[in-house]
Amino acid sequence: MAHTVAIVGRPNVGKSTIFNRIVGQRMAITDDASGATRDRIYAKASWFGHTFSVIDTGGIEKSDAPFLSLIKSQAEVAIMEADVIIFVVDGKTGPVDDDVTVMKILFKSAKPIIVAVNKADNEAVRSSYYDFYSLGATDIIPVSGIHGTGFGDLMEKVIEYFPEKTEEDYPEEYCKIAVIGRPNVGKSQLTNAILGYDRVIVSDQMGTTTDSIDTTFERDEKKYVIIDTAGLRKRGKIYEGIEKYSALRAMEAIERADVCLITIDASEGILEQDTHIAGYALENGKAMVIVVNKTDLMEDKQRFMAEWRQKIAVAFSFMTFVPTIFLSAKTKSGISEIFPKIDTVYSNYSRRVQTSVLNEVLSEAIISNPPKEYNHRIVKVYYATQAKTKCPAFILFVNSTDCMHFSYRRYLENRLRERFDFSGTPIKLVLRNRD
């Protein structure tokens, strides 16, 4: 599992600025108004080979301000999830009562705590950071979220507290399957139908599954792990701390999986959040199958399936290579189609193409449709090789990486898909200068 760092502190001390500095992009809202960050925000970050999740939280303070109890509960959930906590304080104000309140909450977590004294933009502030030792912390580092000073020391201290790396949860021969989707689309019921017995609780109440549940099993001498996840909702629609915790666990389940079953409720149609969830799996390079559930509620099955294929083609136009199956987890109708599809997309996800054959296919594609000039140059592809599987990634060595138009890259990808079976899996084409 990936390590997680939570950034906490009272409002208006610069938590979001520090979050943006760590993840390397402006993702969190930065505002001088107290309480601008109301939801936790998640992102991936890396530091000298260490990849980890970062959680930005709303502020904690003693006040009756709007949303305060919500902000506090979300911060407490972030603290529960974190391996390391960065407690941000304001170096210009010095320690205040609200900092003491926050520290009391943090001490209860028994997690490593690093105090980041922010706004240490001048020598006067940097020299007074010792005042924060009164909070009881032992690791106190002056930083400037705006200017970036002190972040090397801060991140090195964070990395020191990461637990030792553990081996992969399951051996290589296991195919890891994540059942993902919005709340109440039938994910737990689908998991039970696949397993053939009631492994997880099934309920019509939204949000029953609040964590990821792993189940290992064998079928036809093949080994699998199925991960039933809490439903993913759009960030702005999640208000309870436990639901935000569930969303993070679901995202981590996607990252651990090989194959994602994107579960959609046939009675509700395709909603925007269905495409967001699929997009998250796509961004993480996972093999996918779209599962349209609750088809037992439909009367004319043939007409229904024809209409739905058209809807899926439009809504999921960014991943036309993903197969679709229709089933009812409740009645078990269509469940027999699940494993043939899983096995196919997993095989494609793991496919390795011989280098000579790969270069032959690309050469034929280039001869059939030579690239046009782009950025005042015409790209020349010298040779290609497959860098990895799961998901398949190919390196194309070229004369210049910035003279291939995205449409031509897509053309080459389509030619690879025509020649090799990559249904259900993304493939990546990476350009490298030959030099």
Order of alpha helices (4+ residues) and beta strands (2+ residues): beta-alpha-beta-beta-alpha-beta-alpha-beta-alpha-beta-alpha-beta-alpha-beta-beta-alpha-beta-alpha-beta-alpha-beta-alpha-alpha-beta-beta-alpha-beta
